[in-house]
Amino acid sequence: MNFPFYIAKRYLLSKKSHNAINVISAISVCGVALATIALICTLSVFNGFHDMVATLFTAFDPEIKITSVRGKVFDGNDNKILSISKLPEVETYSASLEENVMAQYKDRQIMVTLKGVEDNFEKLNSIDSILVGRGKFIVHDTLANYVVPGVEIISALNSGIRFLDPLTIYAPKRGEKINMANPASSFNSDDLYSSGLAFAVNQSKYDSSYMLTSIDFVRRLYGYNNEVSSIELKLKNPEDIDEVKDKIKSIIGPDYNVLDRYEQQADTFRIMKIEKLLSYVFLTFILMIACFNVIGSLSMLIIDKKKDVITLRNLGADDKSIIKIFLFEGSLITLVGATVGVILGVTLCIIQQEFGIISLGDSNSLGSFVVDAYPVSMHVTDVVLVFFTVLIIGIACVWYPVRYFGKRILQ
């Protein structure tokens, strides 16, 4: 066994001549362990929110979405675009057209995004899982066009899910300037009727902004022919999404974006990653402060073992070996703290994941949240990252003080 390491291990486990050193060493281990627990739990909570948001988006966003690089709309009858529907990997091919409109119900008005979809939109994703109300998902029939609004739009318009009067939609005429003398003449308008349904994604971006209706209705309202704003796909095997994306890109070329669900919500997930990174950085600074306890413990240990140092020198130990003893001592304190912290952090995350002990609010406000308790998702990479971060920072923090005090005591 390495001689400095052997002596350092004895110093860590043996009683010191002054009990205060034992106490400070225990406090040092606890400080490192608590910082490690905080890092693991915080990163796991961010992972939990990331996974939770991803599952919420899957109920509204398609597995693959194709949009134009230049302009808002493109020709949905383009041969390259139509050829995608014939790919053997594609299960559902559906076009959509989104435009901003003003919706009016009686004396209330609101600006919304009207999304026109095809009849097979229901097969594209699990829309049934987010629908509220009674009835079948339908956007048109031979008599009328129907609307499925977000639940917050219903509240803003005070219409109720099954409204009796039609919802009037106003859209500016394309290519025309606003007639200030008669502004109403610069807008097209048409009516939408209640389908008896609304959707609730539990994300304000959708629930307060989006309404679903027939794509033909939106085209007629804006004077479009075959234009679409996106092509949305469902795959037979979602696990092949990366390969299918590359295949589609090779077919349609660089004029189109081919986006998976995460890329469709790139801004949201980018913000979450930045928040996770900042939390990691701030907690690492707290870890550095906790390591000062290790420095204090080692400083007192060096003073306490001054007589032992003389004995070791008389037995033939050189100055380099003696300094290594205290470096190993600091490293062992950090290692023990990191190991205990990882074990306790993982245990706490498992308990939270299984039982949801820490809630997001009191019992009277739980209905305001998507989930009742903080979501947790542990990633092995995060646990490994935290463990080595603690070790590296702990060893780096004790290296200079040990060498400084060691040289002074060896003089």
C-alpha positions in Angstrom: 0.0 0.0 0.0 1.2 3.6 -0.8 2.9 4.9 2.4 1.4 8.4 2.3 -2.1 7.1 1.6 -1.8 4.5 4.4 -0.9 7.2 7.0 -3.6 9.6 5.6 -6.2 6.9 6.1 -5.1 6.3 9.6 -5.3 10.0 10.4 -8.8 10.1 8.9 -10.1 7.3 11.0 -8.1 7.7 14.2 -8.9 10.0 17.1 -7.1 13.3 17.3 -5.5 14.7 20.4 -8.0 17.6 20.2 -11.6 16.7 19.9 -12.3 19.9 17.9 -10.4 18.5 15.0 -12.7 15.4 14.9 -15.7 17.7 14.9 -14.4 20.0 12.2 -13.5 17.0 10.0 -17.1 15.6 10.5 -18.5 19.1 9.6 -16.2 19.1 6.5 -17.6 15.8 5.3 -21.1 16.9 6.0 -20.6 20.2 4.1 -19.3 18.4 1.0 -22.1 15.8 1.2 -24.8 18.5 1.5 -23.4 20.3 -1.5 -23.3 17.1 -3.5 -26.9 16.3 -2.5 -28.0 19.8 -3.6 -26.3 19.3 -7.0 -27.9 15.9 -7.7 -31.4 16.9 -6.5 -31.4 20.2 -8.4 -30.2 18.7 -11.7 -32.7 15.8 -11.3 -35.6 18.2 -10.8 -34.6 20.1 -13.9 -34.5 16.8 -15.8 -37.9 16.0 -14.4 -39.4 19.3 -15.6 -37.7 18.7 -19.0 -39.3 15.3 -19.4 -42.6 16.5 -18.2 -42.8 19.4 -20.7 -41.7 17.0 -23.4 -44.7 14.7 -22.6 -47.1 17.7 -22.7 -46.0 18.8 -26.1 -46.4 15.4 -27.6 -50.2 15.7 -27.3 -50.2 18.7 -29.7 -47.0 18.7 -31.7 -46.4 16.2 -34.5 -43.4 13.8 -34.5 -42.0 15.6 -37.6 -42.9 19.0 -38.9 -41.8 20.4 -42.2 -41.8 24.2 -42.7 -40.4 26.6 -45.3 -37.0 28.3 -44.7 -38.2 31.3 -46.7 -41.6 32.7 -46.1 -44.5 31.6 -44.0 -46.3 29.4 -46.4 -45.4 27.2 -49.3 -47.1 25.1 -52.1 -48.5 22.0 -50.5 -48.8 20.4 -54.0 -45.1 20.6 -54.7 -44.0 17.2 -56.1 -41.1 16.9 -53.6 -43.5 17.6 -50.7 -46.1 15.1 -52.0 -43.4 12.4 -52.4 -43.0 12.4 -48.7 -46.4 10.9 -48.2 -45.3 7.8 -50.2 -42.4 7.0 -47.9 -42.8 3.6 -46.3 -41.8 5.0 -42.9 -44.7 7.5 -42.8 -48.0 6.4 -41.2 -49.9 9.7 -41.3 -49.3 12.7 -43.6 -51.3 15.9 -42.8 -51.1 19.5 -44.0 -51.9 22.5 -41.8 -52.1 26.3 -42.3 -51.7 28.7 -39.4 -52.6 32.4 -39.5 -53.2 35.1 -36.9 -56.9 36.3 -36.8 -59.2 38.1 -34.5 -62.0 36.1 -32.9 -65.2 37.7 -31.7 -67.9 36.2 -29.6 -70.8 38.6 -28.9 -69.1 41.7 -27.5 -65.7 40.1 -26.7 -62.7 40.0 -29.0 -59.3 38.3 -28.8 -56.3 37.8 -31.1 -55.5 34.1 -31.7 -53.7 31.8 -34.0 -56.1 29.9 -36.2 -54.7 26.5 -37.2 -56.4 24.9 -40.2 -56.0 21.1 -40.2 -57.0 18.2 -42.5 -59.6 15.5 -41.5 -56.8 13.1 -40.6 -55.4 15.4 -37.9 -56.9 13.2 -35.2 -54.7 10.3 -36.4 -51.6 12.5 -36.3 -51.2 12.6 -32.6 -53.0 11.8 -29.3 -55.4 14.8 -29.6 -58.1 12.8 -27.7 -55.9 12.9 -24.6 -56.2 16.7 -24.3 -59.8 17.2 -25.4 -62.4 18.4 -22.9 -66.2 18.4 -23.4 -68.5 16.0 -25.1 -68.6 15.1 -28.7 -66.4 13.8 -31.6 -63.4 15.7 -32.9 -64.6 17.4 -36.1 -63.6 20.5 -37.9 -66.2 20.6 -40.7 -69.1 18.8 -42.3 -71.4 19.6 -45.3 -73.2 22.3 -43.3 -70.6 24.3 -41.4 -67.1 24.7 -40.2 -66.4 24.0 -36.5 -63.7 25.2 -34.1 -61.9 23.5 -31.2 -60.4 26.3 -29.1 -57.9 26.3 -26.2 -59.6 26.3 -22.8 -58.1 29.8 -22.0 -59.6 31.2 -25.1 -63.1 30.0 -24.0 -62.5 31.8 -20.7 -61.3 35.0 -22.4 -64.4 35.1 -24.7 -66.7 33.9 -21.9 -68.4 31.6 -24.5 -68.4 28.2 -22.7 -67.3 25.0 -24.5 -70.7 24.5 -26.2 -71.5 28.1 -27.3 -74.8 28.7 -29.2 -73.9 31.8 -31.2 -71.3 31.5 -34.0 -67.7 32.7 -33.4 -66.9 35.4 -36.0 -63.4 35.3 -37.4 -61.8 38.4 -38.9 -58.6 38.3 -41.1 -56.9 41.1 -43.1 -57.2 40.9 -46.9 -53.9 39.8 -48.4 -52.1 42.5 -50.4 -54.4 45.3 -49.4 -53.7 48.3 -47.2 -56.0 49.2 -44.4 -58.8 51.6 -45.5 -58.8 54.1 -42.7 -62.1 55.6 -43.9 -63.8 52.1 -43.7 -61.5 49.7 -41.8 -64.1 46.9 -41.9 -63.8 46.7 -45.7 -60.1 45.6 -45.3 -61.0 42.4 -43.5 -62.5 39.1 -44.5 -64.9 37.5 -42.0 -66.6 34.2 -41.6 -68.3 32.2 -38.8 -67.2 29.1 -36.9 -69.5 27.0 -34.9 -69.0 25.1 -31.7 -67.9 21.5 -31.9 -68.7 20.9 -28.3 -65.0 20.4 -27.5 -61.9 22.3 -26.4 -58.4 21.3 -25.8 -56.2 21.7 -22.7 -52.4 21.2 -23.1 -51.8 22.9 -19.8 -49.4 25.3 -21.6 -50.5 28.9 -22.0 -48.7 29.0 -25.4 -51.3 26.7 -26.8 -54.4 27.0 -24.5 -54.6 30.8 -24.8 -53.5 31.2 -28.4 -54.6 28.3 -30.6 -57.9 27.3 -32.2 -58.3 24.3 -34.5 -60.5 24.3 -37.6 -60.7 23.1 -41.2 -57.7 24.0 -43.5 -60.2 24.9 -46.3 -61.8 27.5 -44.0 -58.4 29.2 -43.4 -57.5 29.1 -47.1 -60.8 30.7 -48.0 -60.5 33.3 -45.3 -57.1 34.4 -46.5 -57.5 33.8 -50.2 -55.1 30.9 -50.5 -55.3 28.0 -53.0 -52.9 25.1 -52.1 -50.7 26.9 -49.7 -49.8 25.3 -46.3 -47.6 26.6 -43.5 -46.4 23.1 -42.5 -46.6 19.4 -43.3 -47.0 17.2 -40.2 -46.0 13.5 -40.1 -46.5 10.6 -37.8 -44.1 7.7 -38.3 -44.8 4.0 -38.1 -41.7 3.5 -35.9 -40.9 6.7 -33.9 -37.5 5.2 -33.0 -36.4 5.8 -36.6 -37.0 9.5 -36.4 -33.4 10.6 -37.0 -33.0 8.4 -40.0 -36.3 9.5 -41.5 -35.4 13.2 -40.9 -32.2 12.7 -42.8 -34.1 10.9 -45.6 -36.7 13.7 -45.9 -33.9 16.4 -46.0 -32.2 14.6 -48.8 -35.5 14.6 -50.8 -36.8 18.1 -50.2 -33.5 19.9 -50.0 -32.3 23.0 -48.0 -35.4 25.1 -48.7 -37.3 23.4 -45.9 -36.9 22.8 -42.2 -37.4 19.3 -40.9 -38.1 19.4 -37.2 -38.7 16.8 -34.5 -40.7 17.7 -31.4 -37.7 19.0 -29.4 -36.6 21.2 -32.3 -40.2 22.5 -32.7 -39.9 23.8 -29.1 -36.2 24.7 -29.3 -36.6 28.0 -27.4 -38.3 26.3 -24.4 -35.8 23.5 -24.1 -32.9 25.9 -24.6 -34.1 28.1 -21.7 -34.4 25.0 -19.5 -30.9 23.9 -20.4 -29.5 27.4 -19.6 -31.4 27.4 -16.2 -29.9 23.9 -15.5 -26.4 25.1 -16.4 -26.7 28.2 -14.2 -28.0 26.2 -11.3 -25.0 23.8 -11.7 -22.6 26.8 -11.7 -24.1 28.5 -8.7 -24.2 25.3 -6.7 -20.6 24.6 -7.6 -19.6 27.9 -6.0 -21.5 26.8 -2.9 -19.5 23.6 -3.1 -16.2 25.6 -3.2 -17.3 27.4 0.0 -18.0 24.1 1.7 -14.5 23.0 0.8 -13.1 25.7 3.0 -14.2 23.6 5.9 -11.8 20.9 4.6 -9.0 23.5 4.5 -9.7 24.4 8.1 -9.7 20.8 9.2 -6.4 20.0 7.4 -4.8 23.1 8.9 -5.6 22.1 12.4 -4.6 18.5 11.6 -1.2 19.6 10.3 -0.6 21.5 13.6 -1.9 18.6 15.7 0.5 16.2 13.9 3.6 18.3 14.1 5.3 15.8 16.5 4.3 12.9 14.2 5.9 14.7 11.3 9.2 14.8 13.2 9.0 11.1 13.9 8.2 10.3 10.2 11.2 12.4 9.1 13.4 10.5 11.5 12.2 7.3 10.0 13.3 8.4 6.6 10.2 10.0 5.1 11.1 13.0 2.9 9.2 16.3 2.7 7.4 15.4 -0.5 5.9 12.2 1.1 4.8 14.1 4.2 3.0 16.7 2.1 1.3 13.9 0.2 0.0 12.5 3.5 -2.1 15.7 4.1 -3.1 15.9 0.4 -4.4 12.4 0.6 -6.2 13.4 3.9 -8.0 16.2 2.1 -8.8 14.0 -0.8 -10.2 11.3 1.4 -12.5 13.8 3.2 -13.7 15.0 -0.1 -14.2 11.4 -1.4 -16.1 10.4 1.7 -18.3 13.5 1.5 -18.9 13.0 -2.3 -19.8 9.3 -1.8 -22.2 10.0 1.1 -23.7 12.9 -0.9 -24.3 10.8 -4.0 -25.9 7.9 -2.0 -28.2 10.3 -0.1 -29.0 12.4 -3.1 -29.9 9.4 -5.3 -32.0 8.0 -2.4 -33.9 11.3 -1.9 -34.6 11.5 -5.6 -35.9 8.0 -5.7 -38.2 8.7 -2.7 -39.4 11.9 -4.4 -40.0 10.1 -7.6 -42.0 7.3 -6.0 -43.9 9.2 -3.3 -43.8 12.9 -4.3 -43.1 14.1 -0.7 -42.2 17.6 -1.7 -45.3 19.2 -3.4 -45.5 22.3 -5.6 -48.1 24.0 -3.4 -50.6 23.5 -0.6 -53.7 21.4 -0.9 -55.8 24.4 -1.9 -53.7 25.3 -4.9 -52.8 22.0 -6.4 -55.3 22.4 -9.2 -53.1 25.3 -10.6 -50.3 22.9 -11.4 -49.8 20.2 -14.0 -48.3 17.9 -11.4 -48.8 17.9 -7.6 -45.2 17.3 -6.7 -41.8 18.3 -8.0 -41.0 15.9 -11.0 -37.6 14.1 -10.7 -35.7 12.3 -13.3 -32.1 11.0 -12.6 -29.6 10.7 -15.3 -26.5 8.6 -14.8 -24.4 11.2 -16.7 -25.5 13.9 -14.2 -24.6 11.7 -11.2 -21.2 11.0 -12.6 -20.7 14.7 -13.5 -21.5 15.7 -9.9 -19.3 13.1 -8.4 -16.2 14.1 -10.4 -17.0 17.8 -10.0 -16.9 17.4 -6.2 -13.7 15.4 -6.3 -11.9 17.8 -8.6 -13.0 21.0 -6.8 -12.3 19.4 -3.4 -8.8 18.3 -4.3 -8.1 21.6 -6.1 -9.2 23.6 -3.0 -6.9 21.8 -0.6 -3.8 21.5 -2.8 -2.4 25.0 -2.3 -3.2 25.3 1.5 -1.7 21.9 2.2 1.5 22.7 0.3 1.7 26.2 2.0 1.2 24.9 5.6 3.2 21.8 4.9 6.3 23.7 3.8 6.0 26.0 6.9 5.7 23.2 9.3 8.6 21.3 7.7 11.0 24.3 8.1 
